[in-house]
Structures are given as structure tokens and as C-alpha cells.
């Protein structure tokens, strides 16, 4: 069963869907938000359905400033704002009837995969992490011998100023465009254009082909730095031929190796957007692997 829900994050009304399984409570909860500018209707809902079938409750929502959620400025991707959105979603989710507050997972795709990883490092309420084709950067994070870089990132998520300077904001620009010479877009590969044009333009998605991007300078945003502090079980689902310049599989592997808890690595061919075509074999493989991992880690054997 799916119900509309609303919660608040930094003064914005966040629009979400709560999925409840047909199993006896208490239920584990998966907190989900989509990747770069995408909304909850763009196949993330299909993953939520797959998880619910395995006895998992799901809270799927639109990031602040996107889709059906409130928040200003609109269409601005800010990792600090999105990180706090996850934390507020967790806090809200633990108040929902029949949800077990001690079994909370976070899920992210592409850009939100990096955000979810940082949240798992910061928030000890997170007991499992799933990321697919995570956008962790085009190269390994900078050296951080004393841990000061990652501590600065974590403190900013918790309580730091998230107001970007003018120099930190790029855009507005199209998310995708078919002619990079005429109008450069944020995402340039043809595969990105095909997927967003195929799924974002469907009725009811509330997706807009415009975005501004915050590239933080103080501190810089390097999700992989925080992997060391992720102690909960984690699943990385990666496409070995990922074509997006900030979703390099080798960088994801470096972050994976830094994880301090139990972990699983799954490779599924199909490129960055292959896991987001529904129905498809890649979706079936990905959703099955993720649902199995989450059920094994979170579903109690005595429920």
C-alpha cells in the first residue's frame, strides 16, 4: 500500500510516498531519494515496490526544490541540502506507525548515492546502505591523513552553514540537451539525454529540464572521504562500463574498499542508466540483488 506523506526539511515541505508491506509489523524502513534532478516517479518508485514485496517499508521522497517538494531555490542541486533532507526523512520515518526505528536503511542512485554514503557516515540511525551507480567523483578523493577534510564535511552536514556563495553555483542550465554545441547541458552523454527524455517527459513526473549545481569549496564535497566512517552493512551496485564522468567505477571501488563494515559489491552491465530502464533485465537483476541484501540485513526472522 502507498500513502502520500509530507514532512519538513529546513523549512521546506517535502513530498513523499510511504509504502507499507503486507507483512506483520514492525517493519524496517528504506529511505530513498532519486539522483541528479530526477523525481520519485522516474523508476525509483519501481525499486520501492520491489523492496515492499520483501517485507520492507519505504519512504520515497523528492529532494527539496525538486518535483512535488517545496523549497527555494528551485532546481538547485546542493549536496548539503540533500544530505539534511535525508536526515530529516529518517527522523520523520521513525515516527511512522509500525516502523522499527532501529532498522533504517538509506538508498541513493547516481548523485544521491554519494549523498546517501555521507549520510550513512554521519547518522548513526542508519543500519544499512545501498547505492547504485554512485556519483563519487571523477577521481579518488584528496589525501586526508588527519581526517580533517571528512570531519569538516560531516560537521557541515550536521550543523554548518549551507548557504552557497555566488562562485559555488553553476547554472542554470539544461539537465540534458541533444546538441552540446548549441546548448551545453549539465549531463552530456547521449545516454543521459535518452533516459531523461524518455522518463522525465512522461505525464506526472514533475521533472524539469533545468538545473543549477552547487560545487562546495569550503569544505569541498568528496563523498568517498566519508566511506571510512560507514560501519553499517553496505551494498554497492555498479556498472563496469559506466559512462558518466563523475561515476567512475574505480572511484566507487576505492570508496568501497574504505568502508569499515560488512559490504557487498555487485556489477551489472548496462551503463549508468541501464538500471533505470523498467522493465528490463538490468532492472530485475539490480532490484533483486538490492531487495535480497536489504531483507537479509534488516528483516527479522521472527516476524
Buried (B, 14 or more C-beta within 10 A) or exposed (E): EBEEBEBEBEEBEBBBBBBBBEBEEBBBBBBBBBBBBBBBBBBBBBBBBBBBBBBBBBBBBBBBBBBBBBBEBBBBBBBBBBBBBBBBBBBBBBEBEEBBBEBBBBBBBBBBBBBBBBBBBBBEBBBBBBBBBBBBBEEBBEEBEEEEBBBBBBEBBEEBEBEBEEEBBEBBBBBBBEEEEEEEBBBBBEBBBBBBEEBBEEEEBBBBBBBBBBBBEEBEBBBBBBBBBBBBBBBBBBBEEBBBEBBBBEBBBBBBEBBEBEBBBBEBEBBBBBBBBBEBEBBBBBBEBBBEBBBEBBBEEEE
